[in-house]
Amino acid sequence: MKLMLGKPDDTELMLAEQVAGAWRPNPNLAAEMAAFLKGADPEQFEMWVEEPE
């Protein structure tokens, strides 16, 4: 399972992933978040959980 954050332009960022029953943060979160937030409108963000297929 993955915890995702997205913007209306279909840009997505994985915040964390559930592995063996425990949530683990994205190891590249700081760098990816900096790029994701650049020029973004936080009121347009969407958060969801992706379940494995």
PyMOL Python script that loads the backbone (N, CA, C, O; Angstrom):
from pymol import cmd

cmd.read_pdbstr("""\
ATOM      1  N   MET A   1       0.842  -1.153   0.000  1.00  0.00           N
ATOM      2  CA  MET A   1       0.000   0.000   0.000  1.00  0.00           C
ATOM      3  C   MET A   1       0.902   1.235   0.000  1.00  0.00           C
ATOM      4  O   MET A   1       1.964   1.236   0.623  1.00  0.00           O
ATOM      5  N   LYS A   2       0.472   2.283  -0.701  1.00  0.00           N
ATOM      6  CA  LYS A   2       1.262   3.510  -0.771  1.00  0.00           C
ATOM      7  C   LYS A   2       0.397   4.703  -0.399  1.00  0.00           C
ATOM      8  O   LYS A   2      -0.772   4.773  -0.777  1.00  0.00           O
ATOM      9  N   LEU A   3       0.975   5.644   0.344  1.00  0.00           N
ATOM     10  CA  LEU A   3       0.326   6.900   0.675  1.00  0.00           C
ATOM     11  C   LEU A   3       0.824   7.931  -0.335  1.00  0.00           C
ATOM     12  O   LEU A   3       2.020   8.209  -0.415  1.00  0.00           O
ATOM     13  N   MET A   4      -0.116   8.496  -1.112  1.00  0.00           N
ATOM     14  CA  MET A   4       0.236   9.362  -2.227  1.00  0.00           C
ATOM     15  C   MET A   4      -0.301  10.775  -2.018  1.00  0.00           C
ATOM     16  O   MET A   4      -1.314  10.977  -1.349  1.00  0.00           O
ATOM     17  N   LEU A   5       0.398  11.750  -2.604  1.00  0.00           N
ATOM     18  CA  LEU A   5      -0.032  13.137  -2.628  1.00  0.00           C
ATOM     19  C   LEU A   5       0.004  13.571  -4.082  1.00  0.00           C
ATOM     20  O   LEU A   5       0.984  13.307  -4.778  1.00  0.00           O
ATOM     21  N   GLY A   6      -1.043  14.232  -4.554  1.00  0.00           N
ATOM     22  CA  GLY A   6      -1.095  14.609  -5.954  1.00  0.00           C
ATOM     23  C   GLY A   6      -1.580  16.023  -6.165  1.00  0.00           C
ATOM     24  O   GLY A   6      -2.158  16.646  -5.274  1.00  0.00           O
ATOM     25  N   LYS A   7      -1.329  16.524  -7.383  1.00  0.00           N
ATOM     26  CA  LYS A   7      -1.785  17.843  -7.809  1.00  0.00           C
ATOM     27  C   LYS A   7      -2.686  17.674  -9.033  1.00  0.00           C
ATOM     28  O   LYS A   7      -2.670  16.623  -9.674  1.00  0.00           O
ATOM     29  N   PRO A   8      -3.471  18.702  -9.359  1.00  0.00           N
ATOM     30  CA  PRO A   8      -4.378  18.606 -10.497  1.00  0.00           C
ATOM     31  C   PRO A   8      -3.687  18.336 -11.835  1.00  0.00           C
ATOM     32  O   PRO A   8      -4.328  17.839 -12.761  1.00  0.00           O
ATOM     33  N   ASP A   9      -2.407  18.649 -11.957  1.00  0.00           N
ATOM     34  CA  ASP A   9      -1.705  18.396 -13.222  1.00  0.00           C
ATOM     35  C   ASP A   9      -1.231  16.941 -13.332  1.00  0.00           C
ATOM     36  O   ASP A   9      -0.406  16.614 -14.185  1.00  0.00           O
ATOM     37  N   ASP A  10      -1.754  16.083 -12.472  1.00  0.00           N
ATOM     38  CA  ASP A  10      -1.436  14.647 -12.422  1.00  0.00           C
ATOM     39  C   ASP A  10      -0.030  14.342 -11.924  1.00  0.00           C
ATOM     40  O   ASP A  10       0.443  13.216 -12.076  1.00  0.00           O
ATOM     41  N   THR A  11       0.648  15.325 -11.329  1.00  0.00           N
ATOM     42  CA  THR A  11       1.924  15.077 -10.676  1.00  0.00           C
ATOM     43  C   THR A  11       1.632  14.384  -9.352  1.00  0.00           C
ATOM     44  O   THR A  11       0.767  14.820  -8.593  1.00  0.00           O
ATOM     45  N   GLU A  12       2.356  13.307  -9.080  1.00  0.00           N
ATOM     46  CA  GLU A  12       2.144  12.542  -7.856  1.00  0.00           C
ATOM     47  C   GLU A  12       3.448  12.381  -7.090  1.00  0.00           C
ATOM     48  O   GLU A  12       4.536  12.402  -7.666  1.00  0.00           O
ATOM     49  N   LEU A  13       3.314  12.220  -5.778  1.00  0.00           N
ATOM     50  CA  LEU A  13       4.463  11.999  -4.909  1.00  0.00           C
ATOM     51  C   LEU A  13       4.092  10.906  -3.913  1.00  0.00           C
ATOM     52  O   LEU A  13       3.063  10.996  -3.244  1.00  0.00           O
ATOM     53  N   MET A  14       4.935   9.869  -3.813  1.00  0.00           N
ATOM     54  CA  MET A  14       4.712   8.831  -2.816  1.00  0.00           C
ATOM     55  C   MET A  14       5.322   9.308  -1.499  1.00  0.00           C
ATOM     56  O   MET A  14       6.526   9.549  -1.414  1.00  0.00           O
ATOM     57  N   LEU A  15       4.482   9.441  -0.477  1.00  0.00           N
ATOM     58  CA  LEU A  15       4.952   9.873   0.835  1.00  0.00           C
ATOM     59  C   LEU A  15       5.508   8.719   1.645  1.00  0.00           C
ATOM     60  O   LEU A  15       6.531   8.853   2.316  1.00  0.00           O
ATOM     61  N   ALA A  16       4.824   7.581   1.577  1.00  0.00           N
ATOM     62  CA  ALA A  16       5.230   6.409   2.367  1.00  0.00           C
ATOM     63  C   ALA A  16       4.671   5.155   1.715  1.00  0.00           C
ATOM     64  O   ALA A  16       3.735   5.209   0.918  1.00  0.00           O
ATOM     65  N   GLU A  17       5.271   4.019   2.077  1.00  0.00           N
ATOM     66  CA  GLU A  17       4.822   2.732   1.556  1.00  0.00           C
ATOM     67  C   GLU A  17       4.738   1.753   2.724  1.00  0.00           C
ATOM     68  O   GLU A  17       5.601   1.736   3.602  1.00  0.00           O
ATOM     69  N   GLN A  18       3.693   0.946   2.717  1.00  0.00           N
ATOM     70  CA  GLN A  18       3.545  -0.065   3.762  1.00  0.00           C
ATOM     71  C   GLN A  18       4.277  -1.329   3.318  1.00  0.00           C
ATOM     72  O   GLN A  18       3.977  -1.910   2.275  1.00  0.00           O
ATOM     73  N   VAL A  19       5.250  -1.739   4.140  1.00  0.00           N
ATOM     74  CA  VAL A  19       6.051  -2.926   3.847  1.00  0.00           C
ATOM     75  C   VAL A  19       6.027  -3.812   5.089  1.00  0.00           C
ATOM     76  O   VAL A  19       6.390  -3.373   6.180  1.00  0.00           O
ATOM     77  N   ALA A  20       5.602  -5.053   4.916  1.00  0.00           N
ATOM     78  CA  ALA A  20       5.538  -6.018   6.023  1.00  0.00           C
ATOM     79  C   ALA A  20       4.750  -5.471   7.205  1.00  0.00           C
ATOM     80  O   ALA A  20       5.121  -5.692   8.358  1.00  0.00           O
ATOM     81  N   GLY A  21       3.652  -4.749   6.918  1.00  0.00           N
ATOM     82  CA  GLY A  21       2.773  -4.249   7.969  1.00  0.00           C
ATOM     83  C   GLY A  21       3.202  -2.956   8.619  1.00  0.00           C
ATOM     84  O   GLY A  21       2.505  -2.464   9.506  1.00  0.00           O
ATOM     85  N   ALA A  22       4.339  -2.375   8.208  1.00  0.00           N
ATOM     86  CA  ALA A  22       4.807  -1.122   8.800  1.00  0.00           C
ATOM     87  C   ALA A  22       4.955  -0.057   7.707  1.00  0.00           C
ATOM     88  O   ALA A  22       5.389  -0.350   6.593  1.00  0.00           O
ATOM     89  N   TRP A  23       4.589   1.171   8.042  1.00  0.00           N
ATOM     90  CA  TRP A  23       4.741   2.276   7.089  1.00  0.00           C
ATOM     91  C   TRP A  23       6.179   2.758   7.093  1.00  0.00           C
ATOM     92  O   TRP A  23       6.771   2.975   8.150  1.00  0.00           O
ATOM     93  N   ARG A  24       6.736   2.924   5.896  1.00  0.00           N
ATOM     94  CA  ARG A  24       8.112   3.427   5.750  1.00  0.00           C
ATOM     95  C   ARG A  24       8.076   4.654   4.862  1.00  0.00           C
ATOM     96  O   ARG A  24       7.484   4.625   3.783  1.00  0.00           O
ATOM     97  N   PRO A  25       8.711   5.746   5.313  1.00  0.00           N
ATOM     98  CA  PRO A  25       8.716   6.965   4.506  1.00  0.00           C
ATOM     99  C   PRO A  25       9.549   6.779   3.241  1.00  0.00           C
ATOM    100  O   PRO A  25      10.491   5.987   3.212  1.00  0.00           O
ATOM    101  N   ASN A  26       9.191   7.510   2.215  1.00  0.00           N
ATOM    102  CA  ASN A  26       9.949   7.538   0.969  1.00  0.00           C
ATOM    103  C   ASN A  26      11.360   8.031   1.292  1.00  0.00           C
ATOM    104  O   ASN A  26      11.499   9.127   1.835  1.00  0.00           O
ATOM    105  N   PRO A  27      12.403   7.275   0.983  1.00  0.00           N
ATOM    106  CA  PRO A  27      13.767   7.692   1.314  1.00  0.00           C
ATOM    107  C   PRO A  27      14.212   8.953   0.564  1.00  0.00           C
ATOM    108  O   PRO A  27      15.165   9.608   0.987  1.00  0.00           O
ATOM    109  N   ASN A  28      13.552   9.297  -0.522  1.00  0.00           N
ATOM    110  CA  ASN A  28      13.891  10.494  -1.305  1.00  0.00           C
ATOM    111  C   ASN A  28      12.889  11.619  -1.076  1.00  0.00           C
ATOM    112  O   ASN A  28      12.801  12.546  -1.881  1.00  0.00           O
ATOM    113  N   LEU A  29      12.138  11.543   0.011  1.00  0.00           N
ATOM    114  CA  LEU A  29      11.029  12.458   0.237  1.00  0.00           C
ATOM    115  C   LEU A  29      11.445  13.930   0.241  1.00  0.00           C
ATOM    116  O   LEU A  29      10.769  14.752  -0.379  1.00  0.00           O
ATOM    117  N   ALA A  30      12.517  14.278   0.909  1.00  0.00           N
ATOM    118  CA  ALA A  30      12.906  15.692   1.013  1.00  0.00           C
ATOM    119  C   ALA A  30      13.182  16.294  -0.361  1.00  0.00           C
ATOM    120  O   ALA A  30      12.672  17.370  -0.674  1.00  0.00           O
ATOM    121  N   ALA A  31      13.963  15.632  -1.166  1.00  0.00           N
ATOM    122  CA  ALA A  31      14.294  16.158  -2.492  1.00  0.00           C
ATOM    123  C   ALA A  31      13.070  16.185  -3.403  1.00  0.00           C
ATOM    124  O   ALA A  31      12.842  17.166  -4.111  1.00  0.00           O
ATOM    125  N   GLU A  32      12.282  15.110  -3.385  1.00  0.00           N
ATOM    126  CA  GLU A  32      11.099  15.039  -4.237  1.00  0.00           C
ATOM    127  C   GLU A  32      10.034  16.042  -3.792  1.00  0.00           C
ATOM    128  O   GLU A  32       9.336  16.615  -4.630  1.00  0.00           O
ATOM    129  N   MET A  33       9.904  16.258  -2.481  1.00  0.00           N
ATOM    130  CA  MET A  33       8.921  17.207  -1.969  1.00  0.00           C
ATOM    131  C   MET A  33       9.275  18.627  -2.377  1.00  0.00           C
ATOM    132  O   MET A  33       8.385  19.412  -2.702  1.00  0.00           O
ATOM    133  N   ALA A  34      10.554  18.973  -2.367  1.00  0.00           N
ATOM    134  CA  ALA A  34      10.977  20.314  -2.770  1.00  0.00           C
ATOM    135  C   ALA A  34      10.558  20.595  -4.210  1.00  0.00           C
ATOM    136  O   ALA A  34      10.043  21.674  -4.502  1.00  0.00           O
ATOM    137  N   ALA A  35      10.771  19.653  -5.099  1.00  0.00           N
ATOM    138  CA  ALA A  35      10.379  19.826  -6.493  1.00  0.00           C
ATOM    139  C   ALA A  35       8.858  19.833  -6.635  1.00  0.00           C
ATOM    140  O   ALA A  35       8.317  20.611  -7.420  1.00  0.00           O
ATOM    141  N   PHE A  36       8.168  18.982  -5.892  1.00  0.00           N
ATOM    142  CA  PHE A  36       6.715  18.868  -5.966  1.00  0.00           C
ATOM    143  C   PHE A  36       6.029  20.164  -5.526  1.00  0.00           C
ATOM    144  O   PHE A  36       5.035  20.575  -6.124  1.00  0.00           O
ATOM    145  N   LEU A  37       6.559  20.805  -4.484  1.00  0.00           N
ATOM    146  CA  LEU A  37       5.934  22.001  -3.919  1.00  0.00           C
ATOM    147  C   LEU A  37       6.208  23.276  -4.712  1.00  0.00           C
ATOM    148  O   LEU A  37       5.481  24.258  -4.563  1.00  0.00           O
ATOM    149  N   LYS A  38       7.227  23.277  -5.537  1.00  0.00           N
ATOM    150  CA  LYS A  38       7.604  24.485  -6.277  1.00  0.00           C
ATOM    151  C   LYS A  38       6.438  24.959  -7.154  1.00  0.00           C
ATOM    152  O   LYS A  38       6.015  24.255  -8.071  1.00  0.00           O
ATOM    153  N   GLY A  39       5.932  26.146  -6.862  1.00  0.00           N
ATOM    154  CA  GLY A  39       4.851  26.733  -7.632  1.00  0.00           C
ATOM    155  C   GLY A  39       3.491  26.100  -7.417  1.00  0.00           C
ATOM    156  O   GLY A  39       2.561  26.370  -8.177  1.00  0.00           O
ATOM    157  N   ALA A  40       3.353  25.267  -6.400  1.00  0.00           N
ATOM    158  CA  ALA A  40       2.093  24.549  -6.168  1.00  0.00           C
ATOM    159  C   ALA A  40       1.123  25.367  -5.321  1.00  0.00           C
ATOM    160  O   ALA A  40       1.530  26.218  -4.530  1.00  0.00           O
ATOM    161  N   ASP A  41      -0.152  25.096  -5.500  1.00  0.00           N
ATOM    162  CA  ASP A  41      -1.215  25.666  -4.677  1.00  0.00           C
ATOM    163  C   ASP A  41      -1.695  24.576  -3.725  1.00  0.00           C
ATOM    164  O   ASP A  41      -2.380  23.652  -4.164  1.00  0.00           O
ATOM    165  N   PRO A  42      -1.359  24.649  -2.439  1.00  0.00           N
ATOM    166  CA  PRO A  42      -1.689  23.585  -1.501  1.00  0.00           C
ATOM    167  C   PRO A  42      -3.190  23.299  -1.409  1.00  0.00           C
ATOM    168  O   PRO A  42      -3.575  22.198  -1.016  1.00  0.00           O
ATOM    169  N   GLU A  43      -4.035  24.251  -1.756  1.00  0.00           N
ATOM    170  CA  GLU A  43      -5.473  24.013  -1.708  1.00  0.00           C
ATOM    171  C   GLU A  43      -5.924  23.060  -2.810  1.00  0.00           C
ATOM    172  O   GLU A  43      -7.062  22.590  -2.791  1.00  0.00           O
ATOM    173  N   GLN A  44      -5.051  22.770  -3.763  1.00  0.00           N
ATOM    174  CA  GLN A  44      -5.382  21.878  -4.860  1.00  0.00           C
ATOM    175  C   GLN A  44      -4.854  20.449  -4.637  1.00  0.00           C
ATOM    176  O   GLN A  44      -5.095  19.571  -5.466  1.00  0.00           O
ATOM    177  N   PHE A  45      -4.138  20.208  -3.527  1.00  0.00           N
ATOM    178  CA  PHE A  45      -3.574  18.890  -3.273  1.00  0.00           C
ATOM    179  C   PHE A  45      -4.662  17.865  -2.983  1.00  0.00           C
ATOM    180  O   PHE A  45      -5.731  18.194  -2.468  1.00  0.00           O
ATOM    181  N   GLU A  46      -4.367  16.633  -3.320  1.00  0.00           N
ATOM    182  CA  GLU A  46      -5.239  15.503  -3.051  1.00  0.00           C
ATOM    183  C   GLU A  46      -4.381  14.410  -2.427  1.00  0.00           C
ATOM    184  O   GLU A  46      -3.252  14.191  -2.867  1.00  0.00           O
ATOM    185  N   MET A  47      -4.893  13.721  -1.413  1.00  0.00           N
ATOM    186  CA  MET A  47      -4.141  12.635  -0.796  1.00  0.00           C
ATOM    187  C   MET A  47      -4.980  11.367  -0.862  1.00  0.00           C
ATOM    188  O   MET A  47      -6.194  11.408  -0.657  1.00  0.00           O
ATOM    189  N   TRP A  48      -4.328  10.230  -1.150  1.00  0.00           N
ATOM    190  CA  TRP A  48      -5.022   8.959  -1.232  1.00  0.00           C
ATOM    191  C   TRP A  48      -4.082   7.819  -0.903  1.00  0.00           C
ATOM    192  O   TRP A  48      -2.865   7.993  -0.849  1.00  0.00           O
ATOM    193  N   VAL A  49      -4.663   6.645  -0.684  1.00  0.00           N
ATOM    194  CA  VAL A  49      -3.912   5.415  -0.446  1.00  0.00           C
ATOM    195  C   VAL A  49      -4.122   4.520  -1.660  1.00  0.00           C
ATOM    196  O   VAL A  49      -5.258   4.272  -2.062  1.00  0.00           O
ATOM    197  N   GLU A  50      -3.030   4.035  -2.245  1.00  0.00           N
ATOM    198  CA  GLU A  50      -3.099   3.090  -3.355  1.00  0.00           C
ATOM    199  C   GLU A  50      -2.936   1.686  -2.803  1.00  0.00           C
ATOM    200  O   GLU A  50      -1.945   1.377  -2.140  1.00  0.00           O
ATOM    201  N   GLU A  51      -3.899   0.854  -3.077  1.00  0.00           N
ATOM    202  CA  GLU A  51      -3.855  -0.547  -2.645  1.00  0.00           C
ATOM    203  C   GLU A  51      -3.189  -1.378  -3.731  1.00  0.00           C
ATOM    204  O   GLU A  51      -3.359  -1.084  -4.914  1.00  0.00           O
ATOM    205  N   PRO A  52      -2.440  -2.402  -3.363  1.00  0.00           N
ATOM    206  CA  PRO A  52      -1.849  -3.280  -4.378  1.00  0.00           C
ATOM    207  C   PRO A  52      -2.931  -3.998  -5.163  1.00  0.00           C
ATOM    208  O   PRO A  52      -3.997  -4.314  -4.634  1.00  0.00           O
ATOM    209  N   GLU A  53      -2.645  -4.250  -6.421  1.00  0.00           N
ATOM    210  CA  GLU A  53      -3.648  -4.916  -7.275  1.00  0.00           C
ATOM    211  C   GLU A  53      -3.603  -6.413  -7.131  1.00  0.00           C
ATOM    212  O   GLU A  53      -4.377  -7.119  -7.777  1.00  0.00           O
TER     213      GLU A  53
END
""", "prot")
cmd.dss("prot")
cmd.show_as("cartoon", "prot")
cmd.util.cbc("prot")
cmd.orient("prot")
